[in-house]
Amino acid sequence: MSFAVPTEHYLLLSAVLFCIGVAGVATKRNPIVVFMCIEIMLNAANLGFVALGRHFGDVGGQIYTMLIIAVAAGEVAIGLAIIVSLFRTRETIDLDEADLLKL
Amino acid sequence: MRPGVLIFWLLAVPMVACALLVITSRNPLRSALFLVAHMLLLAGMFLSLSAQYVAAVQVVVYAGAIMVLFVFVIMLLNLGGAQKMDAAGLGWALGIAMSLGLAALFVGTGVWKSGLHAGKATAKTLAQGGTAQAVGFALFDPELPWLFPFEVASIVLLMAAVGAIVLAKRKL
């Protein structure tokens, strides 16, 4: 079965989005924006899963995607709670300021 | 140009542009809005992959619930756009280098010409494989391995809710 848009195009798009997310995580110091970049990376992975699920005619790719969305929702809730409590104790959320665990 | 190909490019180009704007915007609220646009375009991409149910979940959970949480925290902390929040000099260059290195790795492994062997996709799986009915039947089918991860996901969500309350509440 051949598709109008080959699966490889979707995989390449997914790779590009993942790289953009990595660039954001590595260059941003605002943890909220870093979280958004992590969401971009998770979304890129989701796109890859759904594209491969379509390619192999298997619904498992879509179920993986939904599990990832559930984990992402939990991750965002915890992460934003950490940011709020970080702001409460330090009055700033700059990631370079939060270096208590650094040697 | 076939309509499917046209739709792919009409979705893909704004999607990459929105992702780039998320990481280049100085104002976190603007980043959040571009991320919403990115996620809605991705939902359209899921539709074009005939995954209707996942597209709906993407809009409701990601573009709806998760982004509301983001915007809520941005408003709650009220940092203003004045704070400089980008890595400077060496850190920035290292970040970009890391991303480009990863891109080179992807291109080097030839992700777009990997020669995927033809799957079992048929016109039937394309037409019906993404409906809520098909996904639900697969999710709760005892022959398939998805039931246990589904139950674990509910525990993960419960733990996240309890953990978020414990972390963010001043006094329990």
Chai-1 contact restraints between the chains, C-beta under 6 A:
chainA,res_idxA,chainB,res_idxB,connection_type,confidence,min_distance_angstrom,max_distance_angstrom,comment,restraint_id
A,M1,B,A121,contact,1.0,0.0,6.0,A-B,restraint_1
A,A4,B,R2,contact,1.0,0.0,6.0,A-B,restraint_2
A,A4,B,G4,contact,1.0,0.0,6.0,A-B,restraint_3
A,A4,B,V5,contact,1.0,0.0,6.0,A-B,restraint_4
A,V5,B,G4,contact,1.0,0.0,6.0,A-B,restraint_5
A,V5,B,V5,contact,1.0,0.0,6.0,A-B,restraint_6
A,V5,B,F8,contact,1.0,0.0,6.0,A-B,restraint_7
A,T7,B,L116,contact,1.0,0.0,6.0,A-B,restraint_8
A,E8,B,W112,contact,1.0,0.0,6.0,A-B,restraint_9
A,L11,B,V111,contact,1.0,0.0,6.0,A-B,restraint_10
A,L12,B,V111,contact,1.0,0.0,6.0,A-B,restraint_11
A,L12,B,W112,contact,1.0,0.0,6.0,A-B,restraint_12
A,L13,B,A12,contact,1.0,0.0,6.0,A-B,restraint_13
A,A15,B,F106,contact,1.0,0.0,6.0,A-B,restraint_14
A,A15,B,V111,contact,1.0,0.0,6.0,A-B,restraint_15
A,L17,B,A19,contact,1.0,0.0,6.0,A-B,restraint_16
A,C19,B,S99,contact,1.0,0.0,6.0,A-B,restraint_17
A,C19,B,L102,contact,1.0,0.0,6.0,A-B,restraint_18
A,C19,B,A103,contact,1.0,0.0,6.0,A-B,restraint_19
A,I20,B,A19,contact,1.0,0.0,6.0,A-B,restraint_20
A,V22,B,S99,contact,1.0,0.0,6.0,A-B,restraint_21
A,V22,B,L102,contact,1.0,0.0,6.0,A-B,restraint_22
A,A23,B,G95,contact,1.0,0.0,6.0,A-B,restraint_23
A,A23,B,I96,contact,1.0,0.0,6.0,A-B,restraint_24
A,A23,B,S99,contact,1.0,0.0,6.0,A-B,restraint_25
A,G24,B,I23,contact,1.0,0.0,6.0,A-B,restraint_26
A,A26,B,G95,contact,1.0,0.0,6.0,A-B,restraint_27
A,A26,B,M98,contact,1.0,0.0,6.0,A-B,restraint_28
A,T27,B,A87,contact,1.0,0.0,6.0,A-B,restraint_29
A,T27,B,W92,contact,1.0,0.0,6.0,A-B,restraint_30
A,T27,B,G95,contact,1.0,0.0,6.0,A-B,restraint_31
A,R29,B,M85,contact,1.0,0.0,6.0,A-B,restraint_32
A,R29,B,A87,contact,1.0,0.0,6.0,A-B,restraint_33
A,N30,B,P28,contact,1.0,0.0,6.0,A-B,restraint_34
A,N30,B,M85,contact,1.0,0.0,6.0,A-B,restraint_35
A,I32,B,P28,contact,1.0,0.0,6.0,A-B,restraint_36
A,V33,B,P28,contact,1.0,0.0,6.0,A-B,restraint_37
A,V33,B,S31,contact,1.0,0.0,6.0,A-B,restraint_38
A,M36,B,V22,contact,1.0,0.0,6.0,A-B,restraint_39
A,M36,B,S31,contact,1.0,0.0,6.0,A-B,restraint_40
A,M36,B,L35,contact,1.0,0.0,6.0,A-B,restraint_41
A,I40,B,A19,contact,1.0,0.0,6.0,A-B,restraint_42
A,N43,B,L42,contact,1.0,0.0,6.0,A-B,restraint_43
A,V50,B,F46,contact,1.0,0.0,6.0,A-B,restraint_44
A,V50,B,L49,contact,1.0,0.0,6.0,A-B,restraint_45
A,V50,B,A51,contact,1.0,0.0,6.0,A-B,restraint_46
A,R54,B,L49,contact,1.0,0.0,6.0,A-B,restraint_47
A,H55,B,G119,contact,1.0,0.0,6.0,A-B,restraint_48
A,F56,B,G119,contact,1.0,0.0,6.0,A-B,restraint_49
A,G57,B,G119,contact,1.0,0.0,6.0,A-B,restraint_50
A,G57,B,K120,contact,1.0,0.0,6.0,A-B,restraint_51
A,G57,B,A121,contact,1.0,0.0,6.0,A-B,restraint_52
A,G57,B,T125,contact,1.0,0.0,6.0,A-B,restraint_53
A,V59,B,G129,contact,1.0,0.0,6.0,A-B,restraint_54
A,V59,B,A134,contact,1.0,0.0,6.0,A-B,restraint_55
A,V59,B,V135,contact,1.0,0.0,6.0,A-B,restraint_56
A,V59,B,A138,contact,1.0,0.0,6.0,A-B,restraint_57
A,Q62,B,A51,contact,1.0,0.0,6.0,A-B,restraint_58
A,Q62,B,V54,contact,1.0,0.0,6.0,A-B,restraint_59
A,Q62,B,V135,contact,1.0,0.0,6.0,A-B,restraint_60
A,I63,B,L139,contact,1.0,0.0,6.0,A-B,restraint_61
A,I63,B,W146,contact,1.0,0.0,6.0,A-B,restraint_62
A,T65,B,V54,contact,1.0,0.0,6.0,A-B,restraint_63
A,M66,B,V57,contact,1.0,0.0,6.0,A-B,restraint_64
A,L67,B,P149,contact,1.0,0.0,6.0,A-B,restraint_65
A,L67,B,A153,contact,1.0,0.0,6.0,A-B,restraint_66
A,I69,B,V61,contact,1.0,0.0,6.0,A-B,restraint_67
A,A70,B,A153,contact,1.0,0.0,6.0,A-B,restraint_68
A,A73,B,I66,contact,1.0,0.0,6.0,A-B,restraint_69
A,G74,B,V156,contact,1.0,0.0,6.0,A-B,restraint_70
A,G74,B,L157,contact,1.0,0.0,6.0,A-B,restraint_71
A,G74,B,A160,contact,1.0,0.0,6.0,A-B,restraint_72
A,V76,B,I66,contact,1.0,0.0,6.0,A-B,restraint_73
A,V76,B,L69,contact,1.0,0.0,6.0,A-B,restraint_74
A,A77,B,A160,contact,1.0,0.0,6.0,A-B,restraint_75
A,A77,B,A164,contact,1.0,0.0,6.0,A-B,restraint_76
A,I78,B,A160,contact,1.0,0.0,6.0,A-B,restraint_77
A,I78,B,G163,contact,1.0,0.0,6.0,A-B,restraint_78
A,I78,B,A164,contact,1.0,0.0,6.0,A-B,restraint_79
A,L80,B,L69,contact,1.0,0.0,6.0,A-B,restraint_80
A,L80,B,V73,contact,1.0,0.0,6.0,A-B,restraint_81
A,A81,B,A164,contact,1.0,0.0,6.0,A-B,restraint_82
A,A81,B,L167,contact,1.0,0.0,6.0,A-B,restraint_83
A,A81,B,A168,contact,1.0,0.0,6.0,A-B,restraint_84
A,I82,B,L167,contact,1.0,0.0,6.0,A-B,restraint_85
A,V84,B,A168,contact,1.0,0.0,6.0,A-B,restraint_86
A,S85,B,L167,contact,1.0,0.0,6.0,A-B,restraint_87
A,S85,B,A168,contact,1.0,0.0,6.0,A-B,restraint_88
A,F87,B,L77,contact,1.0,0.0,6.0,A-B,restraint_89
